């Protein structure tokens, strides 16, 4: 509108004023033969054409006012004021008609009457034009008002759109800021998880390393001649070390569960063997306390299923151990049942005891980490409060659920279900409790033991020599590399963490920078860590197997049996 006013209205107004003055001077000269202000004034009142030019000039002034009012109205955001424009144009049309008709009649007759008005309205062309100008001016007012209303609505819509765009931009900025904060929080969380895993790995290594020495020395001492008192002391040491190892494993398990890194295996196993193994573990404890411990199988329980026997055994050990700990009279029953589902057998376990029971207000807390029924319970019976929490998580990993019912002074009943799959293979015909035959001669096998801890090095050396192996030792990865070029070894027991050069770096060098047969020597990782990431790192550098500390002689022999047989030992003799 501002451009329209400056480019059209102002020039048209100037032209109409110049024409008005020029024509007025010209008519005054022709009428009176001379020019004066008085003659010019009289000419304006006597010549209708000058009236029309004057009206046109005033119309441009009016239009300028309307446009100015239009712009002010837009700025004030008041659409009701647009009605003034219609009223103004309508009044201007009527005013022009009255003034124009009056001036024409006055010019022609010198006086005005109603009869002359009627005649001129019917026959005079100029008056016809003035009459036609009235609806035109009204229409112009309506159009300009509609334009004003539309412009106001557009402006309001534009302003609202700008506000929404601004809100959207702010929302996008806030969202981006939140995303950045979320990324930072995720980064910090991952760093925290990594730091926690590293801490657990370090603590596991630092605790298992001396514990490996203790358990190893206890196992060695148990094979020597001991009197009754020494055997009793040694048994207590072994029991305490096993409790400590169980606690370490529980802390690592709850950490894996919390970080969602614990997974279940899917292998075929015998349900009876797992249940009997768990029950037999506590037979001695039950006999010492003078209570019964029984396992009861229903007829529909399948002999073999597919799942994770180690984790099932862990669940049973945790709940049975808990039941025996709090039962001093009566006994503990483990009842095994099963029901068929489309996904396979769903085993149902129920462990009933006649122990001290659990108060109703504590039933929901016993499955929380580091929680027990009461402080007095912890003081009297001990325990970390992790066993049931881990059992609950493992049962849920199995797609099952665990429940507990208890009455103080009468006993407690734990029940849980786990979803398993049918066994993939038929059960082998190997007799139960038959020792696994090792089809190789240990005396022909030379083992290089890489271990920086003196006690663990001694334990490993004595254990292997008692089994008949030839041994040699290295205290770091660099010594391993030096020795494999000086001597021949059939297998290497490699500690993962050693000074100067780690077991991982030494293995990487052997696999990538040596020639056969050195590069093909079987390397077994000896690690105090059981974290999946650390175990995987051993396989990534080329180690053949992983043996966690502390290890038992039978576990060592089982591992070695994968790489040796009579053919190998016979060839070595020849």
Secondary structure, DSSP 8 states (H G I E B T S, - for coil): -HHHIIIIIHHHHHHHHHHHHHHHHHHHHHHHSS--HHHHHHHHHH-HHHHHHHHHHHHHHHHHHHHHHHHHHHHHT-GGGGHHHHHHHHHHHHHHHHHHHHHHHHHHHSS--HHHHHHHHHH-HHHHHHHHHHHHHHHHHHHHHHHHHHHHHHHHHHHHHHHHHHHHHHHHHHHHHHHHHHHHHHHHHHHHHHHHHHHHHHHHHHHHHHHHHHHHHHHHHTTS---HHHHHHHHHHHHHHHHHHHHHHHHHHHHHHHTT------EEEEHHHHHHHHHHHTHHHHHHHT-EEEEEE-TT--SEEEE-HHHHHHHHHHHHHHHHHT--SSEEEEEEEEEEETTEEEEEEEEEE-SS---GGGTTTTTSTT--S-HHHHHHH---S-HHHHHHHHHHHTT-EEEEEEETTTEEEEEEEEE-EE-SS------TT------S-GGG-EEEEE-S-HHHHHHHHHHHHHTT-EEEEESSHHHHHHHHHHS--SEEEEESS-SSS-HHHHHHHHHHH--TTGGG-EEEEEES---HHHHHHHHHTT--EEEESS--HHHHHHHHTTT--HHHHHHHH-
